[in-house]
Amino acid sequence: MSANGFSKEEVIEALHSIAGEMHDNMTKGQPPRMTLPVRTKKNIAFDERLGVYKYGKKMSTRDATSLGSARQLLRALHVTEFIEEMINAGKSSTLREMYYISEGWGHGKFGSQNESNNLAEDLEIVTRCMREDFKLRPEEDGARIIGNITFEERNRRGDWMRINCRDDVGDSGYGVPYNVEAEKLRLITHDVDFIMAIETGGMFDRLVENGFDESAHCALIHLKGQPARSTRRIIKRMNEEWNLPVLVFLDGDPWSFRIFASIAYGAIKTAHISEYLATPSAVYLGIRADDIESYDLPSDELSSRDIQALKAELSDPRFADSEWQEEINMMLDLGKKAEQQSLAKYGLDFVTDTYLPEKLAQIMGR
């Protein structure tokens, strides 16, 4: 079963409905078509019930009235057939492999990797299934996790392996697989008080080396920059199934603000599945604009691109609350940004001995 609760048969049926819509239009003497939400920031609205941002009601139609649109529909049919073959054969492929496989599709081959990635997302939207249901894997790895939490992961032979993310792994931690749904990964037990998601590898390694997961009684997750979908999904599962708070420790710049927004509220590219990936209760820990001044951190001047990004965030619905508006305006007024590792100015232990304990006292009353 998938995160949506769909069986393999239901996923295939949903894929067949795409061809069915095209066929129904052609039998009526109309061009084949596929209907999709408008995938822009202006068509994202806050879903009060789910607590995340999702696509609104504006729709666009892709039909065969132009050569370009006809190619897109042809590619969609090739991809649905390819996905069905993988599901039936128990195989999977990367998005990159699908791009190269399309070389054998004649007029339906992709012109770029971006085109194949976008079509996979289009099919998710139309079918209400997830990429993982389609057996499509990203190229990038998922997160690394260190902490006293135990999973069971199904290996390629179909056997379940029990893994403790502190005792059964090396310093690099547990590597999160691309599929973290229940049929692949089970959450067994934990002995931690919260989850801390960390942007950079250098800071993750510093906290691991300093034993912060044990001293703070938490689990550490390396986001690897903009987090992969499996990373966001496993964070959400631990938050909901284990009722663990999620704190996000990032660089202090507009791009890191967007990383937080993708974790808490969903990313624009994946707004159609925000309820499965986003963790609305996640808390931004830092680096904050006022940290740069209060801790006298080494910093860089905001570039024109940084300033443009911050101003765009002021109108982004994910940053609409007063706290984020104040944070963004403070950074614009300060005109500076800082990295997590700027805390090393005060020594290698400052982040674990002083900065994070002070932050945790403010946020969690520890």
C-alpha positions as CSV (number, residue, x, y, z in Angstrom):
1,M,0.0,0.0,0.0
2,S,1.1,3.6,-0.7
3,A,1.0,6.6,1.6
4,N,-2.3,7.4,-0.1
5,G,-3.5,3.9,0.8
6,F,-3.6,2.7,-2.9
7,S,-2.9,-0.8,-3.9
8,K,-0.9,-1.7,-7.0
9,E,-4.1,-2.5,-8.8
10,E,-5.5,0.9,-7.9
11,V,-2.4,2.7,-9.1
12,I,-2.6,0.9,-12.5
13,E,-6.3,1.8,-12.7
14,A,-5.5,5.4,-12.0
15,L,-2.9,5.4,-14.8
16,H,-5.4,3.8,-17.2
17,S,-7.8,6.7,-16.4
18,I,-5.4,9.1,-18.2
19,A,-5.7,7.2,-21.4
20,G,-9.4,6.8,-20.8
21,E,-9.9,10.6,-20.6
22,M,-8.0,11.0,-23.9
23,H,-10.1,8.2,-25.5
24,D,-13.4,9.6,-24.3
25,N,-12.6,13.0,-25.9
26,M,-11.6,11.4,-29.2
27,T,-14.8,9.4,-29.4
28,K,-16.7,12.6,-29.1
29,G,-14.7,14.1,-32.0
30,Q,-12.7,16.3,-29.6
31,P,-8.9,16.5,-29.2
32,P,-7.4,14.3,-26.5
33,R,-6.6,16.2,-23.4
34,M,-5.3,16.1,-19.8
35,T,-6.4,18.6,-17.1
36,L,-4.0,19.9,-14.4
37,P,-3.9,22.5,-11.7
38,V,-2.0,25.7,-12.6
39,R,1.4,25.0,-11.0
40,T,2.5,28.5,-9.9
41,K,2.9,30.3,-6.6
42,K,-0.3,32.3,-7.4
43,N,-2.3,29.1,-7.4
44,I,-1.2,28.0,-3.9
45,A,-3.6,28.4,-1.0
46,F,-3.4,27.5,2.6
47,D,-5.5,24.4,3.5
48,E,-6.8,25.1,7.1
49,R,-7.8,21.5,7.7
50,L,-4.4,20.0,6.7
51,G,-2.3,23.0,7.9
52,V,-0.2,23.0,4.6
53,Y,-0.2,24.9,1.3
54,K,-1.8,23.2,-1.7
55,Y,-2.7,24.0,-5.2
56,G,-5.9,26.1,-5.6
57,K,-8.7,25.7,-8.1
58,K,-7.2,27.3,-11.2
59,M,-6.8,24.6,-13.8
60,S,-5.1,24.3,-17.2
61,T,-5.8,22.0,-20.1
62,R,-3.1,20.2,-22.1
63,D,-4.6,19.0,-25.4
64,A,-3.5,18.0,-28.8
65,T,-4.3,21.2,-30.6
66,S,-0.6,22.0,-31.0
67,L,2.4,19.9,-31.8
68,G,4.1,20.6,-28.5
69,S,1.0,19.6,-26.5
70,A,0.4,16.5,-28.6
71,R,4.0,15.4,-27.9
72,Q,3.3,15.9,-24.1
73,L,0.2,13.7,-24.3
74,L,2.2,11.0,-26.3
75,R,4.9,11.1,-23.7
76,A,2.3,10.7,-20.9
77,L,1.0,7.5,-22.6
78,H,4.5,6.1,-23.0
79,V,5.3,6.8,-19.3
80,T,2.1,5.3,-18.0
81,E,2.8,2.1,-20.0
82,F,6.4,2.1,-18.7
83,I,5.3,2.5,-15.1
84,E,2.7,-0.3,-15.4
85,E,5.4,-2.6,-16.8
86,M,7.6,-1.8,-13.8
87,I,4.8,-2.3,-11.3
88,N,3.9,-5.7,-12.8
89,A,7.6,-6.8,-13.0
90,G,8.5,-5.6,-9.4
91,K,11.1,-3.3,-10.8
92,S,12.0,0.3,-10.3
93,S,14.0,3.0,-12.2
94,T,15.5,6.4,-11.6
95,L,14.1,9.4,-13.3
96,R,17.3,9.6,-15.2
97,E,16.9,6.1,-16.5
98,M,13.3,6.9,-17.6
99,Y,14.7,9.9,-19.5
100,Y,17.2,7.6,-21.4
101,I,14.6,4.9,-22.0
102,S,12.4,7.5,-23.8
103,E,15.1,7.5,-26.6
104,G,13.2,4.5,-27.9
105,W,9.8,6.2,-27.9
106,G,10.2,8.0,-31.3
107,H,8.3,11.2,-31.3
108,G,7.6,10.7,-27.6
109,K,11.2,11.0,-26.4
110,F,12.0,13.7,-24.0
111,G,14.1,16.7,-25.0
112,S,15.6,17.2,-21.5
113,Q,15.7,15.6,-18.0
114,N,13.6,18.5,-16.7
115,E,10.8,17.5,-19.1
116,S,10.7,13.9,-17.8
117,N,10.8,15.1,-14.2
118,N,7.9,17.5,-14.7
119,L,5.8,14.8,-16.5
120,A,6.3,12.5,-13.5
121,E,4.9,15.2,-11.3
122,D,2.0,15.8,-13.7
123,L,1.1,12.2,-13.4
124,E,1.1,12.3,-9.6
125,I,-1.3,15.3,-9.8
126,V,-3.7,13.6,-12.3
127,T,-3.7,10.2,-10.6
128,R,-3.5,11.4,-7.0
129,C,-0.7,8.7,-6.6
130,M,2.9,9.4,-5.5
131,R,6.1,8.9,-7.5
132,E,7.0,6.1,-5.1
133,D,3.8,4.3,-6.2
134,F,5.1,4.5,-9.8
135,K,8.4,2.9,-8.7
136,L,10.4,6.0,-9.9
137,R,13.4,6.9,-7.8
138,P,15.4,10.1,-7.6
139,E,19.1,10.2,-8.3
140,E,19.9,12.0,-5.0
141,D,20.3,10.1,-1.7
142,G,17.9,10.7,1.2
143,A,18.9,12.0,4.6
144,R,21.4,10.6,7.2
145,I,20.0,10.0,10.7
146,I,21.9,9.5,14.0
147,G,20.0,8.9,17.3
148,N,18.4,6.3,19.5
149,I,15.6,5.4,17.2
150,T,14.9,1.9,15.7
151,F,13.5,1.1,12.2
152,E,12.7,-2.0,10.4
153,E,13.7,-1.9,6.7
154,R,12.7,-4.4,4.1
155,N,15.8,-5.4,2.1
156,R,15.9,-6.4,-1.6
157,R,15.3,-10.1,-0.6
158,G,12.1,-9.1,1.1
159,D,13.4,-9.7,4.6
160,W,12.9,-7.2,7.5
161,M,16.1,-5.8,9.1
162,R,16.0,-4.1,12.5
163,I,18.3,-1.1,12.6
164,N,19.0,1.2,15.5
165,C,20.2,4.6,14.2
166,R,22.8,5.0,17.0
167,D,24.1,1.5,17.8
168,D,23.9,-0.2,14.4
169,V,25.5,2.5,12.2
170,G,28.8,4.3,11.8
171,D,29.4,8.0,12.1
172,S,27.8,8.7,8.8
173,G,24.5,7.5,10.2
174,Y,21.5,5.6,8.8
175,G,20.9,6.3,5.1
176,V,17.2,6.9,4.4
177,P,15.9,4.9,1.4
178,Y,13.9,6.6,-1.4
179,N,10.7,4.8,-0.3
180,V,9.9,5.3,3.4
181,E,6.3,4.1,3.3
182,A,5.2,1.3,5.6
183,E,5.7,-1.5,3.1
184,K,9.4,-0.6,3.0
185,L,10.1,1.1,6.4
186,R,8.5,0.5,9.8
187,L,9.0,2.9,12.8
188,I,9.6,0.5,15.7
189,T,10.7,2.4,18.8
190,H,12.5,5.5,20.0
191,D,14.1,7.0,23.1
192,V,14.5,10.7,22.1
193,D,12.6,13.9,23.0
194,F,12.7,15.6,19.6
195,I,14.1,15.6,16.0
196,M,16.6,18.1,14.9
197,A,16.9,18.6,11.1
198,I,20.3,20.1,10.0
199,E,21.1,21.7,6.7
200,T,24.8,21.2,6.2
201,G,27.0,18.1,6.4
202,G,29.7,20.0,8.3
203,M,27.3,21.0,11.1
204,F,25.7,17.5,11.2
205,D,29.2,15.9,11.6
206,R,30.1,18.5,14.3
207,L,27.0,17.6,16.4
208,V,27.6,13.9,15.9
209,E,31.3,14.2,16.9
210,N,30.3,16.2,20.0
211,G,27.7,13.6,20.9
212,F,24.8,16.1,20.8
213,D,22.3,13.4,20.0
214,E,23.0,11.8,23.3
215,S,23.5,14.9,25.5
216,A,20.3,16.5,24.2
217,H,18.4,13.2,23.9
218,C,17.4,13.8,20.3
219,A,17.8,12.4,16.8
220,L,19.8,14.3,14.2
221,I,18.9,14.4,10.5
222,H,21.2,15.7,7.8
223,L,19.0,17.4,5.2
224,K,21.7,17.6,2.6
225,G,20.6,21.1,1.6
226,Q,17.2,21.1,-0.1
227,P,15.7,17.9,1.4
228,A,14.7,15.0,-0.8
229,R,11.1,13.9,-0.7
230,S,11.9,10.8,1.3
231,T,13.6,13.0,3.9
232,R,10.6,15.2,4.3
233,R,8.3,12.2,4.4
234,I,10.3,10.4,7.2
235,I,10.4,13.6,9.2
236,K,6.6,13.8,8.9
237,R,6.1,10.2,9.8
238,M,8.3,10.5,13.0
239,N,6.5,13.7,13.9
240,E,3.0,12.2,13.6
241,E,3.5,8.5,14.5
242,W,5.8,9.2,17.4
243,N,4.5,12.6,18.3
244,L,8.0,14.1,18.3
245,P,8.7,17.8,17.9
246,V,10.7,18.8,14.9
247,L,13.3,21.6,15.1
248,V,15.1,22.9,11.9
249,F,18.6,24.2,12.2
250,L,19.7,26.0,9.0
251,D,22.0,28.7,7.6
252,G,20.7,32.2,8.0
253,D,19.8,33.2,4.5
254,P,16.7,33.4,2.1
255,W,17.5,30.0,0.6
256,S,17.5,28.3,3.9
257,F,14.2,30.0,4.8
258,R,12.8,28.2,1.7
259,I,14.2,24.9,2.9
260,F,12.3,25.4,6.1
261,A,9.1,26.3,4.2
262,S,9.4,23.1,2.2
263,I,9.6,21.0,5.4
264,A,6.8,22.8,7.3
265,Y,4.4,23.9,4.6
266,G,5.4,22.1,1.3
267,A,7.3,23.1,-1.8
268,I,5.6,24.6,-4.9
269,K,6.7,21.7,-7.0
270,T,5.1,19.2,-4.6
271,A,2.1,21.2,-3.5
272,H,-0.2,18.4,-4.7
273,I,1.2,16.1,-2.0
274,S,1.9,18.5,0.8
275,E,-0.2,16.6,3.3
276,Y,2.1,13.6,2.9
277,L,5.4,15.5,3.0
278,A,5.0,18.6,5.1
279,T,5.2,18.9,8.9
280,P,3.2,22.1,9.9
281,S,4.4,21.9,13.5
282,A,8.1,22.2,12.6
283,V,9.9,25.1,14.3
284,Y,12.7,27.2,12.8
285,L,15.5,27.2,15.3
286,G,18.1,29.3,13.5
287,I,20.4,30.8,12.3
288,R,18.1,33.9,12.7
289,A,18.9,37.5,11.6
290,D,19.1,38.7,15.2
291,D,21.6,35.8,15.9
292,I,24.1,37.6,13.6
293,E,24.1,40.6,15.9
294,S,23.5,39.0,19.3
295,Y,26.2,36.4,18.8
296,D,28.4,38.8,16.7
297,L,28.7,36.1,14.0
298,P,31.0,36.4,10.9
299,S,28.6,37.3,8.1
300,D,28.4,38.3,4.4
301,E,26.6,41.1,2.8
302,L,23.3,40.2,1.1
303,S,23.7,40.0,-2.7
304,S,21.2,41.5,-5.1
305,R,19.9,38.0,-5.7
306,D,19.5,37.4,-1.9
307,I,17.6,40.7,-1.6
308,Q,15.4,39.7,-4.5
309,A,14.7,36.3,-3.0
310,L,13.8,37.9,0.4
311,K,11.4,40.4,-1.2
312,A,9.7,37.5,-3.1
313,E,9.3,35.6,0.2
314,L,7.4,38.6,1.7
315,S,4.6,37.8,-0.8
316,D,5.0,34.0,-0.6
317,P,1.9,32.5,1.1
318,R,4.2,30.2,3.1
319,F,5.8,33.2,4.9
320,A,2.5,35.1,5.4
321,D,2.5,35.0,9.2
322,S,3.7,37.9,11.2
323,E,6.7,36.1,12.7
324,W,8.2,35.3,9.3
325,Q,7.4,38.7,7.9
326,E,9.3,40.2,10.8
327,E,12.2,37.8,10.3
328,I,12.5,38.5,6.6
329,N,12.3,42.3,7.1
330,M,14.9,42.1,9.9
331,M,17.3,40.4,7.5
332,L,16.7,43.0,4.8
333,D,17.3,45.8,7.3
334,L,20.4,44.1,8.6
335,G,21.7,43.5,5.0
336,K,23.6,40.4,6.2
337,K,23.5,36.6,6.1
338,A,25.5,33.9,8.0
339,E,26.2,30.2,7.8
340,Q,25.7,27.7,10.6
341,Q,29.4,27.1,10.8
342,S,30.1,30.7,11.6
343,L,29.4,29.7,15.2
344,A,32.9,28.1,15.1
345,K,34.3,31.6,15.7
346,Y,34.0,30.7,19.4
347,G,35.4,27.2,19.1
348,L,34.3,23.8,18.0
349,D,32.2,23.1,21.1
350,F,30.3,26.5,21.2
351,V,27.4,25.3,19.1
352,T,26.7,22.3,21.3
353,D,27.7,23.8,24.7
354,T,26.2,27.3,24.3
355,Y,24.2,28.2,21.1
356,L,21.9,25.2,20.9
357,P,21.2,24.9,24.6
358,E,20.3,28.5,24.7
359,K,18.0,28.1,21.6
360,L,16.4,25.0,23.1
361,A,15.7,26.9,26.4
362,Q,13.9,29.6,24.4
363,I,11.9,27.2,22.2
364,M,11.2,24.2,24.5
365,G,11.9,25.5,27.9
366,R,14.7,23.1,28.4
